[in-house]
Amino acid sequence: MNKNEDYSSELEELRLRLAEAEETLNAIQNGQVDAVVVNGVEGTQVFTLEGADYAYRVLIEEMNEGVAILTADSTIFYCNRQLASIFKVPLEEMIGRPVSEFIQLEHLKKCQITSKGDLNSRCKEEILVRARDGTLIPVQITIRFLKELNGSFMVINDLTDQKRAERSFRIF
């Protein structure tokens, strides 16, 4: 074989690999494969959800609380639609972003969670968060370290209705 044949063979192999990768990505984007694609400090990573994990994802999606899984550097690895709704941000803009873009660093520090990924903590605090439209929203935030994932999970409960009820109760 000469160099041209070697290059042609290598080029054909790369074309096949590229076509396979594009087919996989299209299946993920079209919902044919249940997966999460994360662009983080370690590059682009694809994580698929299979079997019993699917039931947990459905459960998380149906919760009234906003839920996120954070990587070691406090990047949003996964979040449900409710969390995106609380912040009034499209879901696709949440994944792969630092949580500090949505929650002020001073509030994260109350939980000893910083943008540097100090995740050896747990907390439950009431804080105010600012939605994309500027609305201040009272929430209860819970963050807890997950050793198995070298990250943490965050649950946010919108307290707007509860606070409104408390204010109206005080009037009487």
N, C-alpha and C positions, 0 to 999 in steps of 0.2 A: 504494500500500500504506500502511496505517496502522500505528501503533506496535504494536498487538496482533498484526497479521499478521506483522510483522518479528520480534517476540518468539517467536511460535509457530513460525516458520520456523527461527529460531536454536535454539530449544529442541529441535525435531525433529532438527536436524543434530547437536547435542550428544548426544542419545539414541542416534543411530546410531553416533557415534564411541565412546561408552561401551560399547555392545553389542559393537562390534568389539574394543575393548581387553579386555573381559571374556572374549570368545571366545579371544583370543590367550593371555591368562593361564591360562585353563582348559586349553588345549592344552599349554602348557608344564608346568603342574602335573601333568597326566595322562600325561606322557611322550610325547605325540604330537609335540612339538617338543623338540629337544635344545638347552637353553639354560641360562644361569646368570643369576639375578637377584641383584643386589648392592645393598644399602642402605648407602651410604657417605657420606662428607662432601659429595660432589657430588650427593646425592639418590639415588633409585632408578634403576639402570641395568640394562638387559636385554642380554645378550650371547648370541648364538646360535652354535652350533657346527655347521659344515656340512662336507660332503665329506670330504677327507683328515683334517681335524681330528678327526673322529669316531674314526678308527683310533688316533690318539694318546691320546684320552681313554680308550678301551678298554684300551690298554697301561698307562696310569697307574693305572687301576682294578685291574688284575691284579697290580701290583707288590707285593712283600712289604714295601716301605718305605712310610712315610707321606710324602705329597707335598702341598705347598701352593704356590700362587702368591699372592704378597703384593702389595698395591698400594703406592704411594709412601708412604702413611702407615702401612704395616705392618698393614693390614687383610687378613684372609684372603678373597681373591677366589674361590679355588677350592681344594678339597682332596679327596683320595680317602678312601674308607671306611677304609683301613688307618690313616690318621692319626687319624681319629675313634676308631677302636678302641684305638689306643695310649693316647690320653687318656681312654678310657672315657666319651666324650661322644657323644650322638647327632649324626650328620652334619649334620642341619639346624641344629644349634646352633653349628656351627663357622663356616659361611659368613657373611661380613659382620662378624665380630668381630675385635677387635685381637688379634694373635698373643700379645701380652703377657698376655692372660687365661689362656693355656695354658702359657706358658713364662716363668719368672721374668725380670724385667728385667735382673737381674745376669748371667744367662746370655746374654741377647741382647746385652748390652754387650760380652761377650767377643768377639762377632762384629761389633762396631761397628754393630749394628743396634739402633736405639732406637725407642721409641714415636713419636718425631718423624719417623721415616722416613729416617734416615741410611743410605741403601742403597748408597753407593759403596764397597762392600767385598765380600769373600768370606771364608768361613771354613769350617773343618771342626774341630769340637770334640766331646769327650765330655763330656756333662753329665748331671745327674739332673733329671728332670721329675716332677711330682707329678700322678698321674691324679686324676680327679674323686673316686674313692673313697679317696684319700689314699695310695695305693701309690706308693712312689718307684721310678722306672723309669730304669735307665741307658740312655742313647741316644747315638748319634753324630748330630750335627746338622751339616748342610751348608747354607749359605745363600750365594747368589750373585746379584749384581745383573744384571738383564736390561734393557739399554738400550732394546731394542725395545718393551718394555712399560712403561718407566718404573716398574719394580717389581723384585721379586726372586722367586726360587723357593727353597723350603726342602725338604730331604729329611731325614727322620728314620728312622734304623734302630734298632729295638729291640735292645739288647744283652743283655737279660735271660738268654737261654739261653747266650750266649757267656761271660758273667760267672759263671754257675753252673758251667759246665764248667771254667773257670779255677780256681775255688775247689776243685772236687773233684779236679782234677789236682794242686794243691798239697798235698793231704792225703797222696798216695802218695809 
